């Protein structure tokens, strides 16, 4: 019984800890979102570390509208001297009430949250997250956005409760050379 008590106590407290953690960040989507303006190529400027992109550099994401209303997603970049491409799809589960809350899949019918949380007026920079605080991306139409633009996005991520010290800055030197 003595061994069981700590487990029961932990089980009772754990849901409260999860709620407290989830209340400390804001992953709400941007109010104004037009999918047609979001389509095209984005450069990944920074991201949180995760296994499916670990070590990737010169990363881009391309969004292309399909005939069925879904979006083809082509993520590409370089890892260990090799060019890698991941093909997926995205959809808007609620295009009228929450159009910036997308779902993205790179494997069969398994979808993940993809919340566009911030966009500038010209759709040149975006802050993207997911349901939990462990995924965050800064995207830009320019492979080398200004420090001022990045500062604005960082401030927004900080305001929303994300730990921006965990951001990994993506080398875009190959894409910068191409865009000149």
QUIFEN-V48370 format. One record per pair of residues at least 12 apart in sequence whose C-alpha atoms are under 7 Angstrom apart, sorted by the first residue. I is the first residue (numbers start at 0). J is the second residue. If there is no record, write none. Layout:
# QUIFEN-V48370
i->I j->J
i->I j->J
This chain:
# QUIFEN-V48370
i->23 j->160
i->24 j->132
i->24 j->159
i->24 j->160
i->24 j->161
i->25 j->159
i->25 j->160
i->26 j->116
i->26 j->128
i->26 j->129
i->26 j->130
i->27 j->116
i->28 j->99
i->28 j->100
i->28 j->114
i->28 j->115
i->28 j->116
i->29 j->99
i->29 j->115
i->29 j->116
i->29 j->117
i->32 j->98
i->32 j->99
i->36 j->122
i->37 j->122
i->38 j->62
i->38 j->63
i->39 j->61
i->39 j->62
i->39 j->63
i->40 j->59
i->40 j->60
i->40 j->61
i->40 j->62
i->40 j->140
i->41 j->59
i->41 j->60
i->41 j->61
i->41 j->138
i->41 j->139
i->41 j->140
i->42 j->58
i->42 j->59
i->42 j->60
i->42 j->138
i->42 j->139
i->42 j->140
i->42 j->141
i->42 j->142
i->43 j->58
i->43 j->59
i->43 j->137
i->43 j->138
i->43 j->139
i->43 j->169
i->44 j->137
i->44 j->138
i->44 j->139
i->44 j->168
i->44 j->169
i->45 j->136
i->45 j->137
i->45 j->166
i->45 j->167
i->45 j->168
i->45 j->169
i->46 j->135
i->46 j->136
i->46 j->137
i->46 j->166
i->46 j->167
i->46 j->168
i->47 j->134
i->47 j->135
i->47 j->136
i->47 j->165
i->47 j->166
i->47 j->167
i->48 j->167
i->54 j->78
i->55 j->76
i->55 j->77
i->55 j->78
i->56 j->76
i->56 j->77
i->56 j->78
i->56 j->169
i->56 j->170
i->56 j->171
i->57 j->76
i->57 j->77
i->57 j->169
i->57 j->170
i->57 j->171
i->57 j->172
i->57 j->173
i->57 j->174
i->58 j->75
i->58 j->76
i->58 j->77
i->59 j->74
i->59 j->75
i->59 j->76
i->60 j->72
i->60 j->73
i->60 j->74
i->60 j->75
i->61 j->73
i->61 j->74
i->69 j->88
i->69 j->89
i->69 j->90
i->70 j->88
i->70 j->89
i->70 j->90
i->71 j->87
i->71 j->88
i->71 j->89
i->72 j->86
i->72 j->87
i->72 j->88
i->72 j->89
i->73 j->85
i->73 j->86
i->73 j->87
i->74 j->86
i->86 j->105
i->87 j->104
i->87 j->105
i->88 j->103
i->88 j->104
i->88 j->105
i->89 j->101
i->89 j->102
i->89 j->103
i->89 j->104
i->90 j->102
i->90 j->103
i->99 j->114
i->99 j->115
i->100 j->113
i->100 j->114
i->100 j->115
i->101 j->113
i->101 j->114
i->112 j->129
i->112 j->130
i->113 j->127
i->113 j->128
i->113 j->129
i->114 j->127
i->114 j->128
i->114 j->129
i->115 j->127
i->115 j->128
i->116 j->128
i->123 j->139
i->123 j->140
i->124 j->138
i->124 j->139
i->124 j->140
i->125 j->137
i->125 j->138
i->125 j->139
i->126 j->138
i->126 j->152
i->132 j->161
i->142 j->171
i->142 j->174
i->142 j->175
i->143 j->175
